[in-house]
């Protein structure tokens, strides 16, 4: 790419609704790193510098835990007419799959990034110090694929889902509107986001990176994981601040016994959150808690304030049809009717009114039948993790054929120091039907969750093989995190 091409691309003017940066002036922060701001102007210079080093129309895996560098890669790749790759992990097997799916795939790596199977390029970050300032952010066509998001592979081979710029813009506008509503603000300008979720996960991509770029907020470049690190990063950024996290990370944080700095809103996603944990989080962080419901195929769909009831409310423009295992969402940023992989109770105000509210009952692909009774692993995991003293836990269903007198023998892997089998079973009896009580409870020091707090079926099957000598069945129902 010629030296001035990226700058020229930045200066290009198209549909003003499709600009890369919106909601705040260019001298406002887009990111904070180590307590210091990085302006939107500096970001534009950084993406121009990196874009000049990229090939035409690349497919790029950004190998970084730094949220700002991820955002720089995102913008630079889009300038070159390519798309960013957002897989569920960066394992060698996943890299081989990326190379097969995207022949132009390459990886942007940091100096200590380790060995890669994909062709590599180094990150370049000027932080605006050596670049001529851009006068306007770039704008992209609504149909341009900005990212290829790959499913987690919990139930099969990971498949790419293209995310087009126009749909992302509309999606994030609806999310920004909802977050501002819960914050009691007209917009998100001046709000700072601290995320414990990685930016290459769809939730982290939308709710920490794009929400800042398109909604006027700023994000912390760091991705803290341990409670002390979360506290440190929260204290390093100004208020109003929003903590974007998962049930697993949130539970670890509030059980750490650390003095937690107040936030103005907590956002949580990736698995249903128990009302008990939500109430504890609101008390510990002195802020309301909002859950997001969504999926890779449709993106974000709805939110709820967990302590105020079980009903979810869709984002603007989205409506629901069907019910139970045949629920469909469409409208807004979901132009085509899209089936949801969960069992919903769709609620309607009147016969002719579009449905915008629902209750979440469980995943359609993790439903189990025990002695003629039906439940879901999501439901069972929810109640297991609601027990006082349980730090983490997950049910596991043995592969087909491992039943006694046609009754499935459920297993529970539990991290609960101080609780014995009798206490756990007594607590579960108060929450679930006796048919779903685990026949075996395996005490663990920790569960092998991924960076987003999920526990994919493959990891759980491997854990069962190690702990129980069970075969690694590929057709077991999914175990949501």
C-alpha positions in Angstrom: 0.0 0.0 0.0 1.3 3.5 -0.9 2.4 5.7 2.0 -0.6 8.1 1.7 -3.2 5.5 0.8 -4.3 4.8 4.3 -4.6 8.4 5.2 -6.6 9.0 2.0 -8.9 6.2 2.9 -9.4 7.7 6.3 -10.3 11.0 4.7 -12.8 9.4 2.3 -16.4 10.4 2.9 -19.3 8.0 2.6 -22.5 7.5 4.6 -22.0 9.4 7.8 -24.0 6.8 9.7 -21.3 4.2 8.9 -18.2 5.9 10.2 -15.7 3.9 12.3 -15.8 6.3 15.2 -18.9 7.9 16.5 -20.4 9.5 19.6 -17.5 11.6 20.8 -15.0 14.2 19.4 -11.6 13.0 18.1 -9.7 14.5 21.0 -11.8 12.4 23.5 -10.3 9.1 24.7 -11.0 5.9 22.9 -8.9 3.9 25.3 -7.1 4.0 28.7 -3.9 2.1 29.3 -2.2 2.2 32.6 -4.4 5.1 33.6 -3.4 7.2 30.7 -5.8 8.2 27.8 -5.3 7.3 24.1 -7.3 9.7 22.0 -9.5 8.8 19.0 -7.2 11.0 16.9 -4.2 8.8 17.9 -6.2 5.7 17.1 -6.8 7.0 13.5 -3.1 7.5 13.1 -2.3 4.1 14.4 -4.7 2.3 12.1 -3.2 4.2 9.1 0.3 3.2 10.1 -0.6 -0.5 10.5 -2.8 -0.6 7.3 0.3 0.4 5.2 2.0 -2.9 6.3 -0.9 -5.2 5.5 -1.6 -7.0 2.3 -4.7 -6.4 0.2 -7.9 -7.9 1.6 -6.3 -9.8 4.4 -7.9 -12.2 6.9 -6.2 -11.3 10.2 -6.0 -13.0 13.5 -4.9 -10.4 16.1 -2.8 -12.3 18.6 -3.0 -9.8 21.5 -4.5 -9.5 24.9 -4.4 -5.7 24.6 -7.9 -4.4 23.8 -6.5 -1.3 22.1 -4.1 -3.2 19.8 -7.0 -5.4 18.9 -9.1 -2.3 18.0 -6.1 -1.0 15.9 -5.9 -4.3 14.0 -9.7 -4.2 13.4 -9.6 -0.7 11.9 -6.4 -1.3 9.9 -7.7 -4.6 8.4 -11.0 -2.9 7.4 -9.1 -0.1 5.7 -7.4 -2.7 3.5 -10.7 -4.3 2.6 -10.2 -7.4 4.7 -11.8 -8.9 7.8 -10.7 -9.8 11.3 -10.9 -13.4 12.4 -12.6 -14.0 15.8 -12.2 -17.7 16.7 -13.1 -19.1 20.1 -9.4 -19.9 20.8 -6.0 -19.7 19.2 -4.9 -23.3 19.4 -2.8 -24.9 16.6 -5.8 -26.9 15.5 -7.9 -23.7 15.3 -5.1 -22.0 13.3 -5.1 -24.9 10.8 -8.8 -24.6 10.4 -8.5 -20.9 9.8 -5.9 -21.5 7.1 -8.3 -23.9 5.4 -11.3 -21.6 5.7 -9.4 -18.4 4.8 -6.4 -18.9 2.4 -5.3 -15.3 3.0 -5.2 -15.8 6.8 -2.3 -14.3 8.7 -1.6 -13.3 12.3 -0.6 -10.0 13.8 1.8 -10.8 16.7 3.5 -9.0 19.5 7.3 -9.5 20.1 6.8 -12.2 22.6 3.8 -13.8 20.9 5.3 -17.2 20.5 5.3 -19.6 17.5 2.4 -19.5 15.1 1.3 -21.8 12.3 -0.1 -18.9 10.3 2.1 -16.4 8.5 2.9 -13.5 10.9 3.2 -9.8 10.8 4.3 -7.6 13.7 2.0 -5.1 15.4 2.8 -1.4 14.7 1.5 1.1 17.1 2.6 4.8 16.7 0.0 6.2 19.1 -0.4 9.1 16.9 3.1 10.5 17.5 4.5 10.3 14.0 1.4 10.4 11.8 -0.2 13.4 10.2 -3.6 13.8 12.0 -6.6 12.5 10.1 -9.5 15.0 9.8 -12.3 12.4 9.6 -12.7 8.8 10.6 -13.0 6.2 7.8 -16.4 5.1 6.6 -17.2 1.7 5.2 -20.0 0.2 3.1 -22.8 -1.4 5.0 -22.2 -4.7 3.2 -18.5 -4.8 4.0 -17.6 -7.9 6.2 -15.7 -6.4 9.1 -15.3 -9.7 11.0 -15.7 -13.5 10.7 -16.9 -14.8 14.0 -16.4 -18.5 14.5 -18.7 -20.5 16.8 -17.3 -22.1 19.9 -17.4 -25.6 18.4 -19.2 -27.0 21.5 -21.5 -29.0 19.3 -19.5 -29.5 16.2 -17.0 -28.0 13.8 -16.5 -24.2 14.2 -18.2 -22.3 11.4 -17.6 -18.7 10.3 -20.4 -16.2 10.6 -19.7 -13.0 8.6 -20.5 -9.7 10.5 -21.3 -6.9 8.1 -20.6 -3.3 9.1 -24.1 -2.0 8.6 -25.6 -4.7 10.9 -22.9 -4.1 13.5 -23.5 -0.3 13.5 -27.3 -0.8 14.0 -26.7 -3.5 16.7 -24.3 -1.3 18.7 -26.5 1.7 18.4 -29.3 -0.2 20.1 -26.9 -1.5 22.8 -25.6 2.0 23.5 -29.1 3.3 23.8 -30.0 0.5 26.3 -26.8 1.0 28.4 -27.3 4.8 28.5 -30.9 4.2 29.7 -29.7 2.0 32.6 -27.0 4.6 33.4 -29.6 7.4 33.4 -27.5 9.3 30.8 -28.4 10.7 27.3 -25.4 8.9 25.7 -22.2 7.1 26.6 -19.7 10.0 26.0 -17.3 10.0 29.0 -18.2 6.5 30.1 -15.3 4.0 30.6 -15.6 0.3 30.1 -13.5 -2.3 31.9 -13.8 -5.8 30.4 -12.8 -9.2 31.8 -13.8 -10.8 28.5 -11.4 -11.0 25.5 -12.1 -8.8 22.5 -12.1 -11.7 20.0 -15.1 -13.2 21.7 -18.4 -11.9 20.2 -19.6 -10.5 23.5 -16.3 -8.7 24.2 -16.1 -7.6 20.6 -19.5 -5.9 20.8 -19.6 -4.7 24.4 -16.1 -3.5 25.0 -14.6 -2.6 21.6 -17.4 -1.6 19.2 -19.5 0.0 21.9 -16.7 2.4 22.6 -15.9 3.1 18.9 -19.5 3.6 17.9 -21.1 4.7 21.2 -18.7 7.4 22.3 -17.4 5.5 25.4 -13.8 4.5 26.1 -12.3 1.1 27.1 -9.5 0.0 29.3 -6.8 -1.6 27.1 -6.1 -4.2 29.8 -8.1 -7.4 30.2 -7.8 -8.1 34.0 -8.6 -11.7 35.0 -7.7 -12.1 38.7 -9.8 -10.1 41.2 -6.9 -7.9 42.4 -6.2 -7.0 38.7 -9.8 -6.1 38.1 -9.8 -3.8 41.2 -6.5 -2.2 40.0 -7.8 -1.5 36.5 -11.2 -0.2 37.7 -9.4 2.2 40.0 -7.2 3.4 37.2 -10.0 4.7 35.0 -12.4 7.6 35.6 -16.1 7.3 36.4 -18.7 6.7 35.2 -17.4 3.2 34.6 -19.0 0.0 33.5 -17.7 -3.5 34.3 -18.2 -5.9 31.4 -17.9 -9.5 32.7 -19.2 -13.0 32.9 -20.9 -15.0 35.7 -17.8 -16.9 36.4 -15.5 -13.8 36.6 -18.1 -11.9 38.6 -18.6 -14.7 41.2 -14.8 -14.9 41.6 -14.6 -11.1 42.1 -17.3 -10.7 44.7 -16.0 -13.8 46.7 -12.5 -12.4 46.8 -13.1 -10.4 50.0 -11.3 -7.4 48.3 -12.6 -3.9 48.7 -14.3 -3.3 45.4 -14.4 0.1 43.8 -17.9 1.2 42.9 -19.0 1.1 39.3 -22.0 2.7 37.7 -23.3 -0.4 35.9 -22.3 -4.1 35.6 -22.9 -5.9 32.3 -22.9 -9.7 32.3 -23.3 -12.3 29.6 -22.3 -15.8 28.3 -24.5 -17.8 30.7 -27.7 -17.1 32.8 -26.9 -15.4 36.1 -28.7 -16.4 39.2 -30.8 -13.7 41.0 -28.8 -14.4 44.2 -25.5 -13.7 42.6 -26.9 -10.6 40.8 -28.1 -9.2 44.1 -24.7 -9.8 45.7 -22.9 -8.2 42.8 -25.2 -5.1 43.0 -24.5 -4.8 46.7 -20.7 -5.3 46.3 -20.3 -2.9 43.3 -22.9 -0.4 44.3 -24.5 -0.5 40.8 -27.3 -2.1 38.9 -26.5 -5.3 36.9 -27.7 -5.8 33.3 -27.5 -9.1 31.5 -27.3 -9.5 27.7 -28.8 -12.4 25.8 -27.5 -13.2 22.4 -25.9 -15.7 20.1 -23.3 -15.7 17.4 -25.8 -16.0 14.6 -28.0 -13.0 15.6 -25.6 -11.0 17.8 -27.1 -9.2 20.8 -30.8 -9.8 21.2 -32.1 -8.6 24.6 -31.3 -7.4 28.1 -32.7 -7.7 31.6 -32.1 -6.2 35.0 -31.7 -9.6 36.7 -32.8 -8.6 40.2 -36.0 -7.1 38.9 -37.4 -10.3 37.3 -36.9 -13.1 34.8 -38.2 -11.2 31.7 -35.9 -10.2 28.9 -36.6 -7.2 26.7 -35.4 -7.1 23.1 -33.3 -4.4 21.6 -35.1 -1.8 19.5 -36.4 -3.1 16.2 -36.2 -6.8 17.2 -39.3 -8.9 17.5 -39.9 -12.6 18.3 -42.1 -15.2 16.8 -42.7 -18.8 17.6 -42.3 -20.2 21.1 -40.5 -23.0 23.0 -37.8 -24.6 20.9 -39.0 -22.8 17.7 -38.4 -19.2 18.6 -37.2 -16.8 15.9 -35.8 -13.3 16.1 -35.9 -10.7 13.3 -35.9 -7.0 12.6 -33.3 -4.3 13.5 -29.8 -5.6 12.9 -31.2 -9.2 12.1 -32.6 -8.7 8.6 -33.4 -12.4 8.1 -35.5 -14.5 10.5 -33.0 -16.3 12.7 -33.8 -19.3 14.9 -32.5 -19.1 18.4 -30.8 -22.2 20.0 -32.7 -21.7 23.3 -36.1 -22.7 24.6 -38.0 -19.4 25.2 -41.4 -18.5 26.6 -42.3 -15.7 24.3 -44.6 -13.1 26.0 -47.1 -11.0 24.1 -49.1 -8.0 25.1 -51.9 -8.5 22.7 -52.7 -10.8 19.8 -51.7 -8.3 17.1 -48.7 -6.7 19.0 -45.2 -7.8 18.1 -43.5 -9.8 20.8 -40.5 -8.1 22.4 -40.3 -9.9 25.8 -39.5 -13.4 26.8 -38.4 -15.8 29.6 -35.4 -18.0 29.0 -36.0 -21.6 29.9 -32.8 -23.4 28.6 -30.9 -24.4 25.5 -32.7 -26.6 23.0 -29.5 -28.6 22.4 -28.8 -29.4 26.0 -32.2 -30.8 26.9 -32.0 -34.1 28.7 -34.7 -36.7 29.6 -34.3 -38.7 32.8 -36.9 -41.2 33.8 -39.4 -39.5 31.5 -38.8 -36.1 33.0 -37.3 -33.2 31.0 -34.8 -30.5 32.0 -31.8 -28.8 30.6 -28.1 -28.7 31.6 -28.3 -24.9 31.7 -31.1 -25.1 34.2 -29.3 -27.7 36.4 -26.0 -25.7 36.2 -27.9 -22.6 37.2 -29.2 -24.1 40.4 -25.9 -25.9 41.2 -24.0 -22.6 41.1 -26.7 -20.9 43.2 -25.9 -23.0 46.2 -24.1 -21.1 49.0 -20.5 -22.3 49.1 -20.3 -23.5 45.5 -17.6 -21.6 43.7 -18.1 -23.4 40.4 -19.9 -26.4 39.1 -21.2 -28.2 36.0 -23.3 -31.2 35.3 -22.1 -33.8 32.8 -24.2 -36.4 30.9 -22.4 -39.7 30.2 -22.4 -40.8 26.5 -25.3 -42.7 25.0 -25.5 -46.2 26.4 -24.1 -45.4 29.8 -27.4 -45.8 31.6 -28.5 -48.1 34.4 -31.9 -49.6 33.7 -32.5 -46.9 31.1 -31.9 -44.1 33.6 -29.1 -41.6 32.8 -26.6 -41.3 35.6 -25.8 -37.6 35.8 -22.4 -36.5 37.2 -21.6 -33.1 38.8 -18.1 -31.6 38.9 -18.1 -29.2 41.8 -15.6 -26.7 43.3 -17.0 -26.3 46.8 -14.4 -26.4 49.6 -16.2 -27.1 52.8 -19.3 -28.7 51.4 -19.6 -32.5 51.3 -21.8 -34.7 49.1 -24.7 -34.8 51.6 -24.8 -31.0 51.9 -24.7 -30.5 48.1 -27.5 -33.1 47.5 -29.6 -31.6 50.2 -29.3 -28.1 48.7 -30.0 -29.5 45.2 -33.2 -31.3 46.4 -34.6 -27.9 47.3 -34.0 -26.7 43.8 -34.4 -29.5 41.2 -36.5 -32.6 40.7 -35.0 -35.7 42.4 -34.7 -37.4 39.0 -31.9 -34.9 38.1 -29.8 -35.3 41.3 -26.3 -36.4 40.3 -25.4 -40.0 41.0 -21.8 -39.0 41.4 -20.3 -35.7 42.6 -16.6 -35.1 41.8 -14.9 -32.6 44.0 -12.5 -30.3 42.0 -10.0 -27.5 42.7 -11.1 -25.8 39.5 -12.9 -26.4 36.2 -11.1 -26.0 32.8 -13.1 -22.9 31.6 -12.0 -20.9 28.6 -11.0 -17.2 28.9 -14.7 -16.1 28.6 -15.7 -18.3 31.5 -17.4 -20.9 29.2 -17.0 -24.7 29.7 -17.3 -26.2 26.2 -18.4 -29.8 25.9 -15.0 -30.9 24.6 -13.3 -29.7 27.7 -15.9 -31.2 30.0 -15.7 -34.6 28.2 -11.9 -34.5 28.6 -12.3 -33.7 32.3 -14.7 -36.7 32.6 -12.2 -38.9 30.8 -9.5 -37.9 33.2 -11.6 -38.1 36.4 -13.9 -41.0 35.6 -12.2 -42.9 32.8 -15.2 -42.1 30.6 -14.9 -42.0 26.8 -14.8 -38.7 25.1 -18.1 -38.7 23.3 -18.7 -36.1 20.6 -22.5 -36.4 20.8 -23.0 -35.4 24.4 -25.3 -32.4 24.9 -23.6 -29.1 25.3 -22.7 -27.9 28.7 -23.1 -24.2 28.8 -20.8 -22.1 31.0 
